[in-house]
Amino acid sequence: MEVKQIYTGCLAQGAYYIESNGEAAIVDPLREVQPYLDLAKDRGAAIKYVLETHFHADFVSGHLTLSEKTGAPIVFGPNASPEFETYAATDGEKLQLGNVAIEVLHTPGHTMESTTYLLRDEAGKPHAIFSGDTLFLGDVGRPDLAQKGELTIEDLAGHLFDSLRNKIMTLPEDTIVYPGHGAGSACGKNMSKETVGTLGDQKATNYALRADMTREEFIAEVTDGLLPPPGYFPMNVAMNKKGYESIDRVMERGTRVLSPDAFEAAANETDAVMLDIRATHEFVERHIPRSTFIGLAGGFAPWVGAMIVDVKQPILLIANEDQIEEAITRLSRVGFDNVLGYLEGSMAAWAASGKETDSIETVDAEAFASVLKTTPEAKVVDVRKDGEFLAAHVDGAIHASLEFLGSNMDRIPKDEPFYLHCLGGYRSLIAHSMLKARGYHNAIDVLGGYKAIAATDAPLTDCVCPSTLK
């Protein structure tokens, strides 16, 4: 028996390869399936099952493509009704895989079709669970994504309580927990940076598995402090449920090479987002006016989903040549399939053609601190998350979290200069580009963000642990 976790950091997502006696199963595959095919081929195994824990919201699964390429059935648990052929497993059913069995545990709560797969070893003993978004390390799945009709968030949380207590917490404490996500995912609020654990550890440390917790306490704690989900989540659910275009076609379309003139014409004709994915310093130095910066080197795909939202939005890429295929792949993971091509020669070719360019005004942290001493009324906009801002910030700063920048526009000065920062400089440039596209041309980016500011004598609020602020 062999189990391999295939973890993708930018999505904080875990897919899994399970193998026994020449037969393999893949749990929650990503959109590009070649790594799973290569792994099975290298090990001389045949993929027998494609197992889905639920209809994912934060990424587009590779279940359809993998099934097409291998002939393996797509398996969902109870309550799933996809618009393509699948195998509907029943609660408690055992799927034979070589010399081991995978037991289907219906664990509704995150969604009503949520299923945990229990791997039993050759002797039939519970070995590991692939818990999807039912159980994370340090947290459980958020119960607010599948509310329909009269089904409320409290109803879903109640189902989750029952699933955990009746299906998962009864398993042996040495059962390995392989979760669907880790820290950084928007599918939970308190996930660990670790990506593999044991059930015993979780029962000892996970707030949601506290032994003396009542149903009412569970519902209250699990539903407390949930931020609104990113807007692209429902669109990904629809793609996972209804189907999607071949990744090969998406790649073919996205890798079209466009001269500066053709790029400009395409932007004007299609109302495409001109997405600049280069390094932060490259965007600061020179970029196309009204282009949107979301750097490939950061949390690229989730930020595209959060800021652009509509997965059908046409996109034109401004990138270095070696970034193109990776960018299209990562965009497709979150359903953004409508990349129309990329700028040939990147910004060097654009500038050489005589077309207009723009740049970002910046200031280093030391100079920023000096400004605050001589001009205490200077406006400062902090685009970090709520918890980061509450923990400590520049005294008097305006808080406008990047995730909700659109609803914070009225708080940002439009007619006077202001200083813009995040933690390290990535998110503030995203905000800067978004603001420029909306007519805000008076922002000055603080290089190095709050990390650099905190090392100066700039006036800061006292540091407070966010967990004490409830």
Steps between C-alpha positions, in 0.01 A plus 500: 500500500633844401355845574642820354383852572530738205480842660458825308611794710336785310159341559594338832344186349578135548430235236583137575632192321411165660642177359483130581607202290512690172173690544478870585240755606531878479321717754400858404731546199592844373409619150829395337509123534831407339685471835257226612528318169879517515510376858281199425700420185834525682373261765343260253150556638161553337269773631180324607304779674478879494362588844333835566430606859248768393435770241796726561452877513858625513638310201391313189568131540662284234249220548349517150831515316656226711201274446507564124871418479488184714148363473481502881157586642447824690371413846288729715324416823128539569304814406723597206314565173758599239406554138734228372539126554631400842487211741277589795642319800288424804585573861710215639580352159849358459691552176763233446843627395755223460540345845338788690156655520378859498184544705257776411396708801227750423590806711266788409544843652747696290271402213222242498691266267826525698661160535804374689690201363632257760798292386512158666825304482547139386368376834195725486629738770429874457821659373414849375216732411488733203272754656462761225349812656330316787799491735814711471797509733397759757158569354198361317338600173297819493127424496383809310573409138211261429202683643198436279133573550414431861840342574679750724859537613390372842343193336823422316706554815271257681553238228875558530484445877326166446741395224806568712364336815339197338724423203848638567564539873408133557800385294829393667715787620797390288295543182692733268312814392561618144302826463390675185665829597750665731577849623427769243181347362175698519312176575567530874611760752754336734692243296843372597808540282551126535347292222489154662400406855324238708150486633632477856691825459192668359279382784754653738555831320219578253245731664216342301574148629491587870358196678263691729372734228123520469327521164399861574857597594631337183256688279582830669877457479516361146281776360672782690743726317443370147594756237291514181626238252676619184258585220636240260415207728147435363636508145755231581228287660297530179797396285572201723135397487420573134833446323760718334716548194805283434819634659674433168265742322541757776878478466487524120291817512695661784842457338412708193779753440378857446707788369462831687251622238302174508508498880368856519229423243392188689478695825281763337278256312437249778514718813758253629686546826865567420653286774863575585655203681865609506708567811397791722804713414435457128143625535614792716757610241279474191160362406212551259254764622186351656652154518436288809792366701474156662849353510557135419751478786235563767163341578417542134194288421299573817564874463387489136182331620448753778569811293373414150223264624329418168663184363371583151680835492736524199864536609812613314833418664798730546779268605849378438519214250580235761189587704230445239418128529519505879268800513239341273518177699454679831217714363321189374518348847256764619289499186643800313515332160449803277861608449517642148877517461806685622708803407791401277826634641327618819550861610823548308314449171209718615733788588704456181180535296458851642185421695421672829637358825440572866687449827440490874617775733675347801667594825719288725396431858754735657388792283138411575569515874661843452191622315278393788715700743490820295148455363296311760181569305629295202248242384598132525299210355568148632365217280591209727238261640287589801703293745829645380371855532347443841821347630700818428503776240625848423328736739207668323513276191188437294423130474381373161559125481596394147242220491225760531667792327199567279276568799766715669553752220310777680753483784799562274593863420474578130599865495816498712815286522493196727746225595403142425640185658435135585730262686780454248408687181311245290141579598553876499604484133184304417303771678703771328423363155132457583477855631678647198252328271224677693653845478710510817837636386620643829628193686862458613607142569706435813776259399528193720158558656426471869798270557732784400290768672509311832880516495493882497388751763169561323212549746327161541217378719579254778517140385188301595440128450194479268364202698441733797288740299179295494 
